[in-house]
Amino acid sequence: MTHQQLADAVRSLMPRAKSDLAELVAFPSVADPRVFPVEECRKAARWVADAFAAEGLTGVRLLDTPDGSQAVYAELPGPEGAPTVLLYSHYDVQPPLEESAWDSPAFELTERDGRWYGRGAADCKGNILMHLTALRALREVDGALPVGLKVVVEGSEEQGTGGLERYAEAHPELLAADAVVIGDTGNVALGVPSVTATLRGMTVVEVSIATLAGNLHSGAFGGAAPDALQAMIQVLAGLHDRNGDVAVTGLAADQVWDGHQYDEQQFRSDAEVLDGVALTGTGTVSDRLCARPSVTVLGIDAPGVVGASNSVQASAKALVSLRVPPGTDLKAAQHALISHLEAAVPWGAHAEVRLLSGGESFRAELTGPAYEAMGAAMLAAFGKPMTATGEGGSIPLCNTLRTLYPAAEIILIGVEEPTARIHAVNESVDPVELELMALTEAIFLRTYASYRG
């Protein structure tokens, strides 16, 4: 079966994909009401629901999940006896961070140097357009699918609050499928077709330290009054050793990655590391990203430089993220992190470490008819064989799906290659990557049933 007609259809649909992505990016759908009104997520959910309904999917509805967010669900029955494929993505996005640091408005899709910039352009609204464009091309060329189809697009993935996981556990029949395509990762490099074989688990804790009843004059009291911000700095500094390796007591940080290796110079370029600045940690880049834990201080509540007063700080707060590789027990890692932070608090300061969220690591089984079909689809679309790679990020839903549907093949793909700079300012998607990944998915959906024999 030739796939040229599909390739031509996908290419002709790219202007529509761009205009649709612009509409979707325009919603500041950050699932945190402290940052943007919840109505922005509601609008994005409605847009996604309408878009899939327009492609002929049935049973389109909004699911009210236990964390207060909404997920979009749709389905399209296939021929009798055909396998069912579940397509996943999420419409919520990371906060824009400092909007003045963007070269173009964060929520306005902007083309520059051959890429499309905007918050969510890749993670994960670009992957929603990957799904839509694949379905549109198949509808145009084939008219019907040889597989049954389910689609779920969640609204709180970036917050890690587990709304869709809890909903799926309460309604296990809803997302049952033979193969699951998780559209929330990306290729190891531009033009190198990849599936993600492993994900690190993640937990987030909030650290609060208090030392005084209130701020004090730094001249009258500084040097003897216990400074909560100084205490916080000491606590956070102890999370890493001098090399930058994680130094949390009880947490191994010397594992080795034996899969695809991320070239160090390529990583420096992709991460835009400044000249003369060393990478943190030891081992290969892939060891550090895929096989070992990482700790990141996500935020600190402290006075800003502008407007700061000469004061000893009475309190400080920090948000700390820990990611752990497959093979590390999440609860044990959470306990190790919390114990390490509590033990590091100096001077008897009043401290609280509060667990906010967590998700287990994931390792995919890379065999089966769905993986064979995806490998063939990637070869047909890119002209290159499929690569299996590790991913340092976390998608807790994967383990929920594996528990609920142990026979299902779970495949992680997407448009979020390294230069997309997801979660950072100036996030972008490469339209060629979006086109080729949409074509890959279209070919996969066209051919998967035949690989099941």
C-alpha positions in Angstrom: 0.0 0.0 0.0 1.5 3.3 -1.0 1.4 6.2 1.5 2.1 9.0 -0.9 -1.5 10.2 -1.0 -1.4 10.4 2.8 1.8 12.4 2.6 0.3 14.8 0.1 -2.8 15.2 2.2 -0.8 15.9 5.4 1.3 18.5 3.6 -1.8 20.2 2.2 -3.3 20.3 5.7 -0.3 22.1 7.3 -1.7 25.7 6.8 -4.8 24.6 8.6 -2.7 23.0 11.3 -0.9 26.3 11.8 -4.1 28.4 12.0 -5.7 25.9 14.4 -2.5 25.8 16.5 -2.6 29.6 16.7 -6.2 29.5 18.0 -5.3 26.9 20.6 -2.1 28.6 21.7 -4.1 31.8 22.3 -5.8 30.2 25.3 -3.6 30.7 28.3 -4.7 27.3 29.6 -2.5 27.1 32.7 -4.3 24.8 35.1 -3.5 26.9 38.1 -6.1 29.5 39.1 -3.4 31.5 40.9 -1.8 32.2 37.5 -4.8 32.4 35.0 -8.6 32.1 35.4 -9.9 28.6 35.2 -12.2 29.8 32.4 -9.2 29.8 30.0 -8.8 26.0 30.5 -12.5 25.6 30.0 -12.3 27.5 26.6 -9.4 25.3 25.5 -11.2 22.2 26.4 -14.3 23.3 24.4 -12.1 24.1 21.4 -10.5 20.6 21.5 -13.9 18.9 21.9 -15.3 20.8 19.0 -12.3 20.1 16.8 -12.5 16.3 17.3 -16.3 16.4 16.8 -15.8 18.1 13.5 -13.7 15.2 12.3 -16.6 12.8 12.8 -15.8 11.4 16.2 -18.7 10.5 18.4 -19.5 10.5 22.1 -17.6 13.8 22.4 -17.8 15.1 25.9 -16.1 16.9 28.7 -15.1 14.7 31.7 -15.1 16.5 35.1 -12.1 14.9 36.8 -11.6 14.7 40.6 -9.0 17.5 40.7 -11.5 20.0 39.3 -10.1 20.0 35.7 -11.8 18.8 32.5 -10.6 16.2 30.1 -12.0 15.8 26.6 -13.1 12.4 25.5 -14.2 11.2 22.0 -14.4 7.9 20.2 -15.0 6.4 16.7 -16.0 2.7 16.5 -14.1 0.6 14.0 -15.0 -2.5 12.0 -16.2 -5.5 14.0 -13.2 -7.3 15.5 -10.8 -4.5 14.8 -8.3 -3.4 17.5 -8.8 -0.2 19.4 -6.3 2.6 19.6 -6.3 5.3 22.3 -4.8 8.7 21.4 -3.7 10.9 24.3 -2.5 14.4 24.8 -3.1 17.4 27.1 -4.3 21.0 26.5 -3.0 22.6 29.7 0.4 24.3 29.5 3.2 25.5 31.7 3.0 29.1 33.0 4.8 31.5 30.5 7.4 32.5 33.2 8.7 36.0 32.6 6.7 37.1 29.6 9.2 40.0 28.9 11.8 37.3 28.2 9.9 36.0 25.2 11.0 37.3 21.8 7.3 37.3 20.8 4.1 37.1 22.9 3.8 33.8 24.7 0.2 33.2 23.8 0.4 34.4 20.2 1.7 31.8 17.7 4.6 33.5 15.8 6.6 32.2 12.9 10.3 33.0 13.1 13.3 31.3 11.4 11.1 28.5 10.2 9.6 27.6 13.6 6.3 28.4 15.3 6.7 30.0 18.7 4.3 30.1 21.6 3.6 28.5 24.9 2.2 25.0 24.2 3.2 25.1 20.6 5.0 21.8 21.2 4.0 20.7 24.7 1.3 19.7 24.2 -0.9 21.6 21.8 1.4 20.7 18.9 0.7 17.1 19.7 -3.0 17.7 19.7 -2.6 19.1 16.1 -0.5 16.0 15.3 -3.5 13.8 16.2 -6.0 16.1 14.4 -3.9 16.3 11.2 -3.4 12.6 11.1 -7.1 12.0 11.4 -7.9 14.6 8.8 -5.5 13.1 6.3 -7.0 9.7 6.8 -10.5 10.9 6.5 -9.6 12.7 3.2 -7.7 9.8 1.6 -9.3 6.7 3.1 -12.6 7.9 4.3 -12.6 5.4 7.2 -10.3 3.8 9.8 -9.5 0.1 9.9 -9.3 0.4 13.7 -11.5 1.6 16.5 -10.4 5.0 18.0 -10.6 6.7 21.4 -9.2 10.1 22.1 -8.6 11.6 25.6 -7.0 15.1 26.1 -6.5 16.0 29.7 -6.5 19.4 31.3 -4.1 19.2 34.3 -1.1 17.1 33.3 1.4 19.9 33.9 0.1 20.3 37.5 0.6 16.7 38.3 -2.6 16.6 40.3 -3.7 13.2 38.9 -7.2 14.1 37.9 -7.4 11.9 34.8 -5.6 9.0 36.6 -8.3 9.0 39.3 -11.1 9.3 36.7 -9.7 6.4 34.7 -9.5 4.2 37.8 -13.1 5.0 38.6 -14.2 4.3 35.0 -11.8 1.6 33.8 -13.9 0.7 30.7 -13.6 4.2 29.3 -9.9 4.2 28.1 -9.6 0.4 27.4 -7.6 -0.1 24.2 -5.2 -2.5 22.5 -2.7 0.2 21.8 -2.2 3.6 23.4 -0.3 6.4 21.6 0.8 9.0 24.2 1.4 12.2 22.2 3.6 14.0 24.8 7.2 13.3 24.0 9.3 13.8 20.9 12.2 12.6 18.7 15.7 12.4 20.1 16.7 15.0 17.5 15.0 16.8 14.6 14.3 14.3 11.8 15.3 11.3 13.9 12.1 9.2 14.4 11.9 8.0 18.0 9.8 6.3 20.6 10.4 7.0 24.3 11.3 3.8 26.1 11.6 5.1 29.7 10.3 8.0 31.8 11.5 9.1 35.2 9.1 9.3 38.0 8.5 12.7 39.7 7.6 14.1 43.1 7.2 17.8 44.2 7.6 19.0 47.7 7.1 22.4 49.3 9.7 23.5 52.0 8.7 26.2 54.5 11.2 27.6 57.1 10.4 30.1 59.8 12.9 31.6 62.3 11.4 34.9 63.6 8.0 36.4 64.5 8.6 39.0 61.8 11.3 40.6 59.7 14.0 42.6 61.5 16.4 45.5 60.6 19.5 43.9 59.2 21.7 46.5 60.9 20.2 46.2 64.4 19.8 42.4 64.4 21.8 41.0 61.5 24.6 38.6 62.4 22.8 37.1 65.4 19.1 36.9 64.4 18.5 33.6 62.5 17.7 34.5 58.8 15.2 32.1 57.3 16.4 32.8 53.8 19.9 32.0 54.8 18.7 28.7 56.3 16.8 27.9 53.1 19.9 28.5 51.0 21.8 26.1 53.2 19.1 23.4 52.9 18.9 23.7 49.2 22.6 23.8 48.7 22.9 20.4 50.3 20.8 18.6 47.7 23.8 18.3 45.3 27.5 17.6 45.8 30.3 19.7 44.3 30.0 18.0 40.9 26.3 18.7 40.7 25.3 15.1 41.3 22.2 14.5 43.6 23.4 14.1 47.2 20.2 13.1 48.8 20.9 10.5 51.5 19.6 7.1 50.6 19.2 7.9 46.9 21.5 6.2 44.4 23.0 8.6 41.8 25.5 6.4 39.9 23.3 4.4 37.5 24.4 4.0 33.8 22.2 4.4 30.7 22.9 1.7 28.0 20.6 3.0 25.3 20.9 5.8 22.8 23.5 8.4 23.9 23.0 12.1 23.8 26.1 13.7 22.4 27.5 16.3 24.9 28.2 19.0 22.4 24.7 18.5 20.9 23.2 18.8 24.3 25.1 22.0 25.1 23.7 23.4 21.8 20.2 22.2 22.4 20.2 23.5 26.0 21.9 26.8 25.0 24.5 26.5 27.7 26.6 29.6 27.9 30.2 29.5 26.7 32.6 28.4 29.5 29.8 27.0 31.7 30.3 23.3 32.7 27.4 20.8 32.7 26.4 19.6 36.1 26.9 16.0 37.3 29.1 13.2 36.2 28.8 10.3 33.8 27.4 10.7 30.2 24.6 13.2 29.5 22.2 10.2 29.0 23.2 8.8 32.3 22.2 12.0 33.9 19.0 12.5 32.0 17.6 9.0 31.8 19.2 6.7 34.4 19.8 8.9 37.5 17.7 11.1 39.8 17.7 14.9 39.4 16.6 17.6 41.8 15.5 21.0 40.7 14.5 24.0 42.8 11.4 25.2 40.9 10.8 28.4 42.9 11.6 30.3 46.0 9.4 32.7 47.9 11.8 35.5 48.9 11.9 39.3 48.4 12.7 40.4 44.9 15.9 42.4 44.2 13.9 45.5 43.2 12.2 46.9 46.2 14.0 44.8 48.8 14.6 46.3 52.2 17.5 45.9 54.6 15.8 43.1 56.5 16.6 39.8 58.1 13.9 37.4 56.7 11.5 35.8 59.1 10.4 33.1 56.7 11.1 31.5 53.3 9.5 28.9 51.1 10.7 26.8 48.2 9.3 24.3 45.7 11.5 21.3 45.0 11.1 18.7 42.3 12.7 15.2 42.3 12.8 13.0 39.3 13.8 9.3 39.7 14.6 6.7 37.0 12.9 3.4 36.5 13.9 0.9 39.1 13.7 3.4 41.9 10.8 3.1 44.3 8.9 6.4 44.3 7.7 6.2 47.9 11.2 5.4 49.1 12.6 8.3 47.1 10.0 10.7 48.5 10.9 9.6 52.0 14.6 10.0 51.3 14.0 13.6 50.0 11.8 14.7 52.8 14.1 13.2 55.5 17.2 14.8 53.8 15.5 18.2 53.7 14.3 18.0 57.3 17.7 16.9 58.6 19.5 19.8 56.8 17.5 22.6 58.5 19.9 24.5 60.7 19.6 26.3 64.1 16.4 24.4 65.1 14.4 26.6 62.7 10.8 25.7 62.4 10.4 23.8 59.2 7.8 21.9 57.3 8.2 19.7 54.2 4.9 19.0 52.5 4.4 16.4 49.7 2.4 18.0 46.9 2.4 15.4 44.1 4.0 12.3 42.7 4.1 9.9 39.8 5.9 6.6 39.2 8.6 6.1 36.6 7.7 4.1 33.5 9.5 1.6 31.2 7.8 0.6 27.9 7.7 -2.9 26.5 9.1 -2.4 23.0 7.8 -5.5 21.4 4.4 -6.3 19.9 2.3 -5.6 16.8 1.8 -1.9 17.7 5.5 -1.3 18.0 6.1 -3.1 14.7 3.5 -1.0 13.0 4.9 2.2 14.5 8.4 1.3 13.4 7.2 0.7 9.9 5.3 4.0 9.9 8.3 6.0 11.1 10.5 4.4 8.4 7.9 5.2 5.7 7.4 8.8 6.9 11.0 9.8 7.7 13.0 7.3 5.6 14.9 6.3 8.7 14.5 3.5 11.2 12.9 4.1 14.5 15.1 4.9 17.5 14.2 4.0 21.1 15.4 6.6 23.6 15.0 7.6 27.3 13.2 10.7 28.5 13.9 12.5 31.7 10.4 13.8 32.1 7.4 12.2 33.7 3.9 11.2 32.6 2.2 9.5 35.6 -0.8 8.4 33.5 1.3 5.8 31.7 1.5 3.6 34.8 -2.2 4.0 35.5 -2.9 2.8 32.0 -0.5 -0.1 32.4 -2.2 -1.2 35.6 -5.7 -0.9 34.2 -4.9 -2.5 30.8 -1.8 -4.7 31.2 -2.2 -6.2 27.7 -2.2 -2.8 26.0 1.0 -1.6 24.2 1.9 1.9 25.2 3.8 4.0 22.7 5.2 7.4 23.5 5.8 9.8 20.5 5.4 13.5 19.7 6.7 16.7 18.3 8.7 17.8 21.4 12.3 17.4 20.1 15.1 19.0 22.2 15.2 22.4 20.4 11.5 22.9 21.2 12.5 24.3 24.6 9.4 23.0 26.3 8.7 24.5 29.8 11.0 27.4 29.0 10.6 30.8 27.4 10.5 30.9 23.6 9.0 27.4 23.3 8.4 26.4 19.7 7.6 23.6 17.3 9.2 22.8 14.0 6.4 22.5 11.4 8.4 19.9 9.4 8.6 17.8 12.5 4.8 18.2 13.1 4.1 17.2 9.5 6.3 14.1 9.6 4.9 13.0 13.0 1.3 13.5 11.8 2.1 11.4 8.7 3.7 8.8 11.0 0.6 8.6 13.1 -1.7 8.4 10.0 0.3 5.5 8.5 0.3 3.8 11.9 -3.5 4.0 12.2 -3.9 2.9 8.6 -1.8 -0.2 9.0 -1.9 -1.3 12.7 -4.7 -3.8 12.3 -2.8 -5.7 9.6 0.2 -6.3 12.0 -2.1 -8.1 14.4 -2.6 -10.9 11.9 
